[in-house]
């Protein structure tokens, strides 16, 4: 049920013209796919993001950690350190 609802919401966003620059929405989609479907899909969404902020970097790192993709998570964390984003420390 939950994945179907997520797919429906994602489809509705696409029909309405999903704004890829709204990192809150895209990060929520990454979280959904990472938790309910596939970390690979979440990673693909992240790779296609035109703009990445702290939220997006932290979310995709956590998606990979939750999925047991430790090396990918460490790689992303290191990339985040060299970007303008900051790790969440709260």
N, CA, C and O atoms as CSV, one atom per row, in Angstrom:
chain,resi,resn,atom,element,x,y,z
A,1,UNK,N,N,0.820,-1.203,0.000
A,1,UNK,CA,C,0.000,0.000,0.000
A,1,UNK,C,C,0.860,1.261,0.000
A,1,UNK,O,O,0.637,2.165,-0.805
A,2,UNK,N,N,1.841,1.325,0.899
A,2,UNK,CA,C,2.674,2.522,1.007
A,2,UNK,C,C,3.431,2.803,-0.292
A,2,UNK,O,O,3.405,3.941,-0.763
A,3,UNK,N,N,4.114,1.800,-0.900
A,3,UNK,CA,C,4.796,2.113,-2.163
A,3,UNK,C,C,3.839,2.638,-3.227
A,3,UNK,O,O,4.185,3.560,-3.964
A,4,UNK,N,N,2.641,2.065,-3.317
A,4,UNK,CA,C,1.671,2.531,-4.309
A,4,UNK,C,C,1.332,3.999,-4.080
A,4,UNK,O,O,1.255,4.779,-5.028
A,5,UNK,N,N,1.129,4.369,-2.823
A,5,UNK,CA,C,0.816,5.759,-2.494
A,5,UNK,C,C,1.976,6.675,-2.894
A,5,UNK,O,O,1.758,7.754,-3.446
A,6,UNK,N,N,3.200,6.245,-2.615
A,6,UNK,CA,C,4.372,7.031,-2.995
A,6,UNK,C,C,4.492,7.203,-4.496
A,6,UNK,O,O,4.796,8.292,-4.982
A,7,UNK,N,N,4.247,6.108,-5.240
A,7,UNK,CA,C,4.293,6.185,-6.710
A,7,UNK,C,C,3.224,7.152,-7.226
A,7,UNK,O,O,3.464,7.918,-8.159
A,8,UNK,N,N,2.046,7.104,-6.607
A,8,UNK,CA,C,0.947,7.981,-7.012
A,8,UNK,C,C,1.313,9.448,-6.779
A,8,UNK,O,O,1.074,10.302,-7.633
A,9,UNK,N,N,1.889,9.722,-5.627
A,9,UNK,CA,C,2.304,11.101,-5.328
A,9,UNK,C,C,3.389,11.549,-6.294
A,9,UNK,O,O,3.330,12.664,-6.812
A,10,UNK,N,N,4.379,10.699,-6.545
A,10,UNK,CA,C,5.462,11.045,-7.470
A,10,UNK,C,C,4.905,11.301,-8.870
A,10,UNK,O,O,5.299,12.261,-9.532
A,11,UNK,N,N,3.993,10.445,-9.316
A,11,UNK,CA,C,3.366,10.638,-10.624
A,11,UNK,C,C,2.602,11.951,-10.701
A,11,UNK,O,O,2.661,12.651,-11.712
A,12,UNK,N,N,1.885,12.284,-9.635
A,12,UNK,CA,C,1.152,13.550,-9.597
A,12,UNK,C,C,2.080,14.752,-9.652
A,12,UNK,O,O,1.773,15.756,-10.294
A,13,UNK,N,N,3.214,14.645,-8.977
A,13,UNK,CA,C,4.198,15.736,-9.016
A,13,UNK,C,C,4.756,15.923,-10.421
A,13,UNK,O,O,4.943,17.051,-10.877
A,14,UNK,N,N,5.017,14.825,-11.096
A,14,UNK,CA,C,5.539,14.900,-12.467
A,14,UNK,C,C,4.502,15.534,-13.387
A,14,UNK,O,O,4.839,16.389,-14.206
A,15,UNK,N,N,3.238,15.121,-13.256
A,15,UNK,CA,C,2.176,15.690,-14.091
A,15,UNK,C,C,2.026,17.193,-13.872
A,15,UNK,O,O,1.718,17.940,-14.800
A,16,UNK,N,N,2.247,17.620,-12.640
A,16,UNK,CA,C,2.100,19.043,-12.315
A,16,UNK,C,C,3.386,19.833,-12.555
A,16,UNK,O,O,3.445,21.033,-12.289
A,17,UNK,N,N,4.406,19.154,-13.057
A,17,UNK,CA,C,5.665,19.835,-13.362
A,17,UNK,C,C,6.586,19.916,-12.157
A,17,UNK,O,O,6.891,21.004,-11.669
A,18,UNK,N,N,7.027,18.757,-11.679
A,18,UNK,CA,C,7.938,18.689,-10.539
A,18,UNK,C,C,9.123,19.616,-10.760
A,18,UNK,O,O,9.811,19.532,-11.777
A,19,UNK,N,N,9.349,20.486,-9.811
A,19,UNK,CA,C,10.473,21.420,-9.870
A,19,UNK,C,C,11.675,20.756,-9.207
A,19,UNK,O,O,11.742,20.659,-7.982
A,20,UNK,N,N,12.630,20.297,-10.030
A,20,UNK,CA,C,13.806,19.599,-9.512
A,20,UNK,C,C,14.653,20.461,-8.593
A,20,UNK,O,O,15.484,19.938,-7.850
A,21,UNK,N,N,14.459,21.766,-8.630
A,21,UNK,CA,C,15.261,22.634,-7.777
A,21,UNK,C,C,14.688,22.737,-6.360
A,21,UNK,O,O,15.336,23.291,-5.472
A,22,UNK,N,N,13.481,22.208,-6.142
A,22,UNK,CA,C,12.905,22.194,-4.794
A,22,UNK,C,C,13.472,20.985,-4.059
A,22,UNK,O,O,12.903,19.894,-4.106
A,23,UNK,N,N,14.587,21.188,-3.387
A,23,UNK,CA,C,15.296,20.067,-2.774
A,23,UNK,C,C,14.504,19.396,-1.659
A,23,UNK,O,O,14.742,18.225,-1.363
A,24,UNK,N,N,13.571,20.106,-1.035
A,24,UNK,CA,C,12.754,19.473,0.007
A,24,UNK,C,C,11.882,18.379,-0.590
A,24,UNK,O,O,11.774,17.290,-0.027
A,25,UNK,N,N,11.268,18.664,-1.714
A,25,UNK,CA,C,10.402,17.676,-2.368
A,25,UNK,C,C,11.235,16.516,-2.896
A,25,UNK,O,O,10.882,15.354,-2.696
A,26,UNK,N,N,12.331,16.823,-3.563
A,26,UNK,CA,C,13.172,15.772,-4.138
A,26,UNK,C,C,13.791,14.920,-3.026
A,26,UNK,O,O,13.909,13.705,-3.180
A,27,UNK,N,N,14.184,15.533,-1.921
A,27,UNK,CA,C,14.737,14.778,-0.790
A,27,UNK,C,C,13.685,13.852,-0.186
A,27,UNK,O,O,14.002,12.734,0.222
A,28,UNK,N,N,12.443,14.310,-0.128
A,28,UNK,CA,C,11.360,13.454,0.365
A,28,UNK,C,C,11.154,12.263,-0.563
A,28,UNK,O,O,10.900,11.152,-0.096
A,29,UNK,N,N,11.261,12.482,-1.867
A,29,UNK,CA,C,11.154,11.371,-2.818
A,29,UNK,C,C,12.303,10.383,-2.630
A,29,UNK,O,O,12.088,9.172,-2.661
A,30,UNK,N,N,13.517,10.890,-2.435
A,30,UNK,CA,C,14.664,10.005,-2.199
A,30,UNK,C,C,14.439,9.179,-0.938
A,30,UNK,O,O,14.734,7.984,-0.914
A,31,UNK,N,N,13.922,9.809,0.100
A,31,UNK,CA,C,13.637,9.105,1.343
A,31,UNK,C,C,12.614,7.997,1.115
A,31,UNK,O,O,12.798,6.872,1.580
A,32,UNK,N,N,11.542,8.311,0.402
A,32,UNK,CA,C,10.517,7.308,0.089
A,32,UNK,C,C,11.115,6.122,-0.651
A,32,UNK,O,O,10.949,4.977,-0.228
A,33,UNK,N,N,11.810,6.387,-1.755
A,33,UNK,CA,C,12.367,5.293,-2.544
A,33,UNK,C,C,13.406,4.513,-1.756
A,33,UNK,O,O,13.466,3.287,-1.851
A,34,UNK,N,N,14.221,5.208,-0.982
A,34,UNK,CA,C,15.240,4.534,-0.184
A,34,UNK,C,C,14.660,3.637,0.888
A,34,UNK,O,O,15.208,2.571,1.168
A,35,UNK,N,N,13.555,4.055,1.495
A,35,UNK,CA,C,12.940,3.276,2.570
A,35,UNK,C,C,11.997,2.186,2.062
A,35,UNK,O,O,11.931,1.103,2.643
A,36,UNK,N,N,11.281,2.464,0.999
A,36,UNK,CA,C,10.201,1.565,0.580
A,36,UNK,C,C,10.478,0.771,-0.690
A,36,UNK,O,O,9.854,-0.268,-0.908
A,37,UNK,N,N,11.383,1.224,-1.519
A,37,UNK,CA,C,11.547,0.583,-2.819
A,37,UNK,C,C,12.990,0.169,-3.041
A,37,UNK,O,O,13.320,-1.013,-2.948
A,38,UNK,N,N,13.845,1.127,-3.333
A,38,UNK,CA,C,15.213,0.797,-3.718
A,38,UNK,C,C,16.144,1.984,-3.527
A,38,UNK,O,O,15.848,3.100,-3.955
A,39,UNK,N,N,17.273,1.725,-2.878
A,39,UNK,CA,C,18.289,2.775,-2.732
A,39,UNK,C,C,18.840,3.169,-4.095
A,39,UNK,O,O,19.246,4.314,-4.295
A,40,UNK,N,N,18.855,2.231,-5.031
A,40,UNK,CA,C,19.368,2.537,-6.371
A,40,UNK,C,C,18.526,3.614,-7.053
A,40,UNK,O,O,19.066,4.493,-7.725
A,41,UNK,N,N,17.207,3.548,-6.882
A,41,UNK,CA,C,16.335,4.573,-7.467
A,41,UNK,C,C,16.587,5.912,-6.777
A,41,UNK,O,O,16.646,6.951,-7.434
A,42,UNK,N,N,16.735,5.887,-5.451
A,42,UNK,CA,C,17.027,7.122,-4.718
A,42,UNK,C,C,18.346,7.728,-5.194
A,42,UNK,O,O,18.447,8.944,-5.359
A,43,UNK,N,N,19.351,6.888,-5.415
A,43,UNK,CA,C,20.643,7.377,-5.907
A,43,UNK,C,C,20.513,7.979,-7.299
A,43,UNK,O,O,21.158,8.980,-7.610
A,44,UNK,N,N,19.681,7.372,-8.133
A,44,UNK,CA,C,19.471,7.906,-9.487
A,44,UNK,C,C,18.818,9.292,-9.415
A,44,UNK,O,O,19.212,10.209,-10.136
A,45,UNK,N,N,17.828,9.433,-8.547
A,45,UNK,CA,C,17.167,10.729,-8.373
A,45,UNK,C,C,18.190,11.767,-7.911
A,45,UNK,O,O,18.215,12.888,-8.420
A,46,UNK,N,N,19.032,11.395,-6.948
A,46,UNK,CA,C,20.058,12.315,-6.451
A,46,UNK,C,C,21.026,12.711,-7.565
A,46,UNK,O,O,21.371,13.884,-7.710
A,47,UNK,N,N,21.456,11.733,-8.343
A,47,UNK,CA,C,22.400,12.006,-9.439
A,47,UNK,C,C,21.826,12.983,-10.459
A,47,UNK,O,O,22.572,13.730,-11.092
A,48,UNK,N,N,20.504,12.981,-10.621
A,48,UNK,CA,C,19.858,13.844,-11.610
A,48,UNK,C,C,19.463,15.215,-11.052
A,48,UNK,O,O,18.958,16.062,-11.789
A,49,UNK,N,N,19.692,15.434,-9.757
A,49,UNK,CA,C,19.337,16.728,-9.150
A,49,UNK,C,C,20.240,17.826,-9.697
A,49,UNK,O,O,21.463,17.683,-9.683
A,50,UNK,N,N,19.652,18.926,-10.180
A,50,UNK,CA,C,20.475,20.020,-10.687
A,50,UNK,C,C,21.144,20.823,-9.567
A,50,UNK,O,O,22.199,21.424,-9.768
A,51,UNK,N,N,20.518,20.826,-8.388
A,51,UNK,CA,C,21.028,21.593,-7.249
A,51,UNK,C,C,20.880,20.734,-5.997
A,51,UNK,O,O,19.821,20.153,-5.758
A,52,UNK,N,N,21.940,20.658,-5.204
A,52,UNK,CA,C,21.912,19.828,-3.994
A,52,UNK,C,C,22.235,20.686,-2.780
A,52,UNK,O,O,23.217,21.428,-2.768
A,53,UNK,N,N,21.396,20.573,-1.766
A,53,UNK,CA,C,21.659,21.303,-0.533
A,53,UNK,C,C,21.971,20.316,0.586
A,53,UNK,O,O,22.075,19.112,0.353
A,54,UNK,N,N,22.120,20.837,1.806
A,54,UNK,CA,C,22.453,19.999,2.960
A,54,UNK,C,C,21.451,18.858,3.132
A,54,UNK,O,O,21.832,17.716,3.391
A,55,UNK,N,N,20.174,19.183,2.987
A,55,UNK,CA,C,19.123,18.185,3.160
A,55,UNK,C,C,19.277,17.032,2.171
A,55,UNK,O,O,19.184,15.867,2.558
A,56,UNK,N,N,19.510,17.348,0.913
A,56,UNK,CA,C,19.650,16.308,-0.113
A,56,UNK,C,C,20.866,15.424,0.157
A,56,UNK,O,O,20.773,14.199,0.082
A,57,UNK,N,N,22.005,16.044,0.470
A,57,UNK,CA,C,23.223,15.270,0.752
A,57,UNK,C,C,23.024,14.361,1.959
A,57,UNK,O,O,23.389,13.186,1.917
A,58,UNK,N,N,22.453,14.891,3.025
A,58,UNK,CA,C,22.242,14.085,4.229
A,58,UNK,C,C,21.251,12.958,3.983
A,58,UNK,O,O,21.450,11.841,4.460
A,59,UNK,N,N,20.193,13.241,3.246
A,59,UNK,CA,C,19.185,12.209,2.981
A,59,UNK,C,C,19.765,11.062,2.160
A,59,UNK,O,O,19.551,9.896,2.492
A,60,UNK,N,N,20.498,11.379,1.092
A,60,UNK,CA,C,21.022,10.297,0.250
A,60,UNK,C,C,22.100,9.504,0.988
A,60,UNK,O,O,22.242,8.300,0.774
A,61,UNK,N,N,22.849,10.169,1.847
A,61,UNK,CA,C,23.837,9.443,2.658
A,61,UNK,C,C,23.126,8.476,3.597
A,61,UNK,O,O,23.543,7.326,3.733
A,62,UNK,N,N,22.054,8.931,4.244
A,62,UNK,CA,C,21.293,8.064,5.152
A,62,UNK,C,C,20.602,6.923,4.410
A,62,UNK,O,O,20.537,5.805,4.921
A,63,UNK,N,N,20.090,7.188,3.222
A,63,UNK,CA,C,19.468,6.129,2.412
A,63,UNK,C,C,20.476,5.005,2.191
A,63,UNK,O,O,20.148,3.829,2.346
A,64,UNK,N,N,21.688,5.368,1.833
A,64,UNK,CA,C,22.706,4.361,1.567
A,64,UNK,C,C,23.153,3.645,2.837
A,64,UNK,O,O,23.410,2.441,2.806
A,65,UNK,N,N,23.248,4.362,3.946
A,65,UNK,CA,C,23.578,3.709,5.216
A,65,UNK,C,C,22.504,2.700,5.607
A,65,UNK,O,O,22.817,1.571,5.985
A,66,UNK,N,N,21.228,3.111,5.516
A,66,UNK,CA,C,20.118,2.217,5.866
A,66,UNK,C,C,20.079,0.975,4.986
A,66,UNK,O,O,19.624,-0.086,5.413
A,67,UNK,N,N,20.558,1.118,3.756
A,67,UNK,CA,C,20.518,0.004,2.808
A,67,UNK,C,C,21.767,-0.870,2.883
A,67,UNK,O,O,21.899,-1.838,2.133
A,68,UNK,N,N,22.673,-0.530,3.781
A,68,UNK,CA,C,23.896,-1.314,3.921
A,68,UNK,C,C,24.943,-1.019,2.863
A,68,UNK,O,O,25.899,-1.776,2.698
A,69,UNK,N,N,24.765,0.067,2.157
A,69,UNK,CA,C,25.729,0.463,1.121
A,69,UNK,C,C,26.751,1.405,1.767
A,69,UNK,O,O,26.782,2.603,1.485
A,70,UNK,N,N,27.580,0.833,2.636
A,70,UNK,CA,C,28.510,1.613,3.452
A,70,UNK,C,C,29.514,2.392,2.610
A,70,UNK,O,O,29.748,3.577,2.846
A,71,UNK,N,N,30.103,1.719,1.628
A,71,UNK,CA,C,31.123,2.383,0.804
A,71,UNK,C,C,30.532,3.565,0.035
A,71,UNK,O,O,31.159,4.619,-0.069
A,72,UNK,N,N,29.334,3.386,-0.496
A,72,UNK,CA,C,28.651,4.469,-1.216
A,72,UNK,C,C,28.367,5.631,-0.261
A,72,UNK,O,O,28.541,6.794,-0.623
A,73,UNK,N,N,27.928,5.310,0.961
A,73,UNK,CA,C,27.626,6.352,1.946
A,73,UNK,C,C,28.878,7.152,2.307
A,73,UNK,O,O,28.827,8.378,2.405
A,74,UNK,N,N,29.994,6.462,2.504
A,74,UNK,CA,C,31.250,7.150,2.831
A,74,UNK,C,C,31.691,8.019,1.659
A,74,UNK,O,O,32.137,9.150,1.852
A,75,UNK,N,N,31.564,7.488,0.444
A,75,UNK,CA,C,31.927,8.253,-0.759
A,75,UNK,C,C,31.080,9.527,-0.847
A,75,UNK,O,O,31.605,10.608,-1.117
A,76,UNK,N,N,29.779,9.396,-0.622
A,76,UNK,CA,C,28.890,10.559,-0.663
A,76,UNK,C,C,29.240,11.569,0.424
A,76,UNK,O,O,29.235,12.777,0.186
A,77,UNK,N,N,29.544,11.065,1.622
A,77,UNK,CA,C,29.904,11.967,2.714
A,77,UNK,C,C,31.155,12.765,2.360
A,77,UNK,O,O,31.225,13.967,2.619
A,78,UNK,N,N,32.134,12.099,1.772
A,78,UNK,CA,C,33.363,12.799,1.369
A,78,UNK,C,C,33.074,13.826,0.271
A,78,UNK,O,O,33.622,14.928,0.290
A,79,UNK,N,N,32.220,13.465,-0.679
A,79,UNK,CA,C,31.840,14.418,-1.733
A,79,UNK,C,C,31.127,15.624,-1.126
A,79,UNK,O,O,31.341,16.763,-1.540
A,80,UNK,N,N,30.272,15.351,-0.133
A,80,UNK,CA,C,29.544,16.431,0.527
A,80,UNK,C,C,30.515,17.396,1.203
A,80,UNK,O,O,30.299,18.607,1.190
A,81,UNK,N,N,31.582,16.863,1.792
A,81,UNK,CA,C,32.560,17.714,2.465
A,81,UNK,C,C,33.218,18.695,1.498
A,81,UNK,O,O,33.576,19.807,1.886
A,82,UNK,N,N,33.376,18.286,0.242
A,82,UNK,CA,C,34.004,19.152,-0.750
A,82,UNK,C,C,33.003,20.055,-1.464
A,82,UNK,O,O,33.387,20.940,-2.228
A,83,UNK,N,N,31.725,19.824,-1.209
A,83,UNK,CA,C,30.698,20.699,-1.784
A,83,UNK,C,C,30.421,21.824,-0.788
A,83,UNK,O,O,31.080,21.925,0.247
A,84,UNK,N,N,29.467,22.642,-1.102
A,84,UNK,CA,C,29.098,23.740,-0.202
A,84,UNK,C,C,28.194,23.272,0.932
A,84,UNK,O,O,27.919,24.035,1.859
A,85,UNK,N,N,27.729,22.026,0.870
A,85,UNK,CA,C,26.793,21.502,1.866
A,85,UNK,C,C,27.518,21.147,3.162
A,85,UNK,O,O,28.737,20.975,3.187
A,86,UNK,N,N,26.734,21.042,4.238
A,86,UNK,CA,C,27.274,20.675,5.541
A,86,UNK,C,C,26.500,19.483,6.073
A,86,UNK,O,O,25.305,19.337,5.814
A,87,UNK,N,N,27.192,18.634,6.820
A,87,UNK,CA,C,26.533,17.494,7.453
A,87,UNK,C,C,25.634,17.998,8.576
A,87,UNK,O,O,25.954,18.977,9.250
A,88,UNK,N,N,24.522,17.326,8.767
A,88,UNK,CA,C,23.602,17.674,9.852
A,88,UNK,C,C,24.211,17.205,11.162
A,88,UNK,O,O,24.597,16.042,11.280
A,89,UNK,N,N,24.301,18.072,12.127
A,89,UNK,CA,C,24.927,17.708,13.400
A,89,UNK,C,C,23.980,17.824,14.588
A,89,UNK,O,O,24.413,17.821,15.740
A,90,UNK,N,N,22.697,17.924,14.301
A,90,UNK,CA,C,21.762,18.167,15.388
A,90,UNK,C,C,20.965,17.023,15.762
A,90,UNK,O,O,20.140,17.116,16.671
